[in-house]
Amino acid sequence: MLRLIIVCTVLFATACRETKSPAKADLDKIASDYVRLGLSIGEYDPDFVDAYYGPDSLKPAIAKATVFPRYIFLKEVNDLQHKLSAFNSLNTSDTLYLRAKWISRQLEAFAGRINMIAGERKSFDTESKELFGVVAPHYDEAYFKKLETQLDDLLPGSGSVSERFQALANHFIIPKDKIDTVFKTAIAASRKRTLAHYALPADEHFTLEYVTGKSWSGYNWYKGNYSSNIQINTDIDIFIERAIDVAAHESYPGHHVYNMLLEENLYRKKGWVEISLYPLFSPQSLIAEGSANYGIELAFPGNEKIEFAKNVLMPVAGMDTTGAGMYFRALALRSKLNFVRNEVARGLLDKTMDDTEAMRWLIEYGFNNKETAAKSISFINKYGSYVINYNYGLELVKNYVESKGGNRWDAFAALLSNEIILDGK
Ligand SMILES: [Zn+2]
């Protein structure tokens, strides 16, 4: 039977497909096994499962083993990959074909992460390829030096470019007692701007919390049923523009909206169970972080970000707006330098850079102060090549949305509502 199918597939694929095409139910079964496997791996790696809102029946029924079952998990990945190949060799539906391909790509990331949990370390580029499906472009020091000169021309005063930038930025730190009001105002504005384009589920909601002791500045924990818990880290000074960035990135139209659109369109309407699991170290994060960052520009295009900061947020924060125009021009130039974090992470992971050199790059070319530079290094130590999702992911999402032409919100919604693979090709 097996041999007959293989011959059929190779020689008479079209004819065979008419009579042998597998059903959606076959792929649903593989998808359930994919989720079950992901949840089992998550027992051993607390960062593996970022969100899960699928059925309880797929959660591990037995307690985790004392030793990480690396090879059992790798075999399960392999078995599922074979089932997906077999499925697609007979399948005739384009939709199911792409769905199977998407699960297969996610499984490649499972294998990469399983090996990392077992202690294996790869080069930065190999790791990002295995986990997120892409290799981010390389930029040398000369590239960043050249961009730095543009800021040199803009910023007044004496001292290094980085020192002059910090002196300007220090006027725009949100007072601690105003953080909550400023963030709530920023989130309300990004929500309103998103609702002008999307009909979100009527019962969607989020909670907002302030935390400390984290390596990130904000986090969206998606809970299912169209709800999120958004956490803001108040360890270090928060600059005014970060309120807009974090609001749009974590909530509207960023992570909260992305997760809701997937839940509504794929899980609730189509019953695609695989989407109820969000494995953090997977190509899904390339789209999640890239779209969350693109969402800032989408919700606050052109001058709207500075106008909103100047006219709404700064008054709410009790901040003097003198120099705000120059500050936001400097921020726009600095954003071109955001690939510096990739180079630092690549250097640290590949051991071509030590912490001192990493700090120098982050301060000199990333225009971080010492506090934020140290935070970046602690983020890299925990999340490795994940950093590429923010900048290279943004570039890929921007290219995707803008290559579609027409209304950017519509193309963005399509990206956020489907299983799409962005591979930079
Ligand atoms: Zn994010």
Residues whose N, C-alpha, C, O or C-beta is under 5 A from the ligand:
A	BS01	ZN	E289 A292
